[in-house]
Amino acid sequence: MWSLVNGFLLDCKVTGKSNATIQYYTEKLAKFLWYAENYGLPQKAIDITHEHIRQFLAYVRSTELGRRGSKSAGANRPISPITIKRLYACLRATFNWAVTEGLY
């Protein structure tokens, strides 16, 4: 899955996305990759389903101690609905890019 993310981020650079946008995508996708590795999601991007994405977003919404691998108190605050929408949009952009590129 790392190769998918790296390819998407490289495409963002090539197509002229701003550094702020690329940094934002990098941070959000790193959270998903962390979750995928630590919660047993398939390591091949093609095997990721809508259900996996929903599980990730539900996890992010949770207040489970140590959420997202962080030990800070802020990691346990509820996440706003707009943050969830932005995470989903980031993942959607990544996987849509993969489809457009013929990777799926």
N, C-alpha and C positions, 0 to 999 in steps of 0.2 A: 504494500500500500504506500510505502514511502516513495516509490518511483512515481506513482500517480500524483502525489502531492508535489513532489519536486518538479515534475513535468508541468503541472498546472501553474506553479509559482514562476517557473521559467517563462511560460507563455505570457503570464501577466507582465513580466519585465519587457519581453519582446514587443508586446502590443501597447506598451506605453502607459501602463497603470502607474499611478503615483506611488512613491515610496511608502506613504502612509497606508495606502490600500494594500500593498504587498505585505507590509508589516502586520496589518490587521489580519489578513488571510493566514499568514504564517502562525500567528498566535492562536487563532481559532482552530486551525487544522491540527496544530500540535496537541491541543486538548483532545480532539477526536482520536488522534493516533495514540495518545497516552491511554485513553479509555479502551480502545481496541486491543492494545497489547495487554492491559491489565485485567480486562474482563472477558477475555476469550473470544473476541470477534474474529472472523476469518481474516487471515493476513493478506489474502488476495483481494484486491479491490472489486473484482468482478463478482465475488461471492457476497459482498455487502448487500443487504436487502433493506427495504423500507423499515422493516421491523427492527433491524439493528440501529438505524438512525433514530427511530422512536425511543428505543431503549436508552440510547445515549442522551437524548434530549430530556427524557424523564429523569435520568441520573443527574444531569446538570441542575434540574429543578429541585432535586432532593436536598435535604439538609443533613445528609449522612456525614458523620464525623470524618474529617480527612478527605472530603470530596475533592476530586481532581488532583489527588496526590499531594495536596498542600497541608501543612501543619498550622497555617495561620488562622486566626479567628475569622477573618474575612471569608475564608473558604467555606464557612458554614452558614453564611447569610443567604437568605432566599434570593434567587436570581429573578430579575424582572422579566415579564413577558416579552418586552422588546429585545432583550438580550437573547432569549430563546429564538425569536424570529430571525435575528441577525445570524446566529449560529446556523440555523437551518438554511438561510440564504447562502451562506458561505459554502456549506456542504453541497447544496443544490448547484451552485456555480461550478464547483469542482467536478462533480459527477456529470453535469451537462457538458462541460468541456471535454471530458473523456469520451462521451458519446459522439460529440461533434468531430473529434479527432479520429473516430473509428476504433477506439480502444475497446469498445463494447459492442 
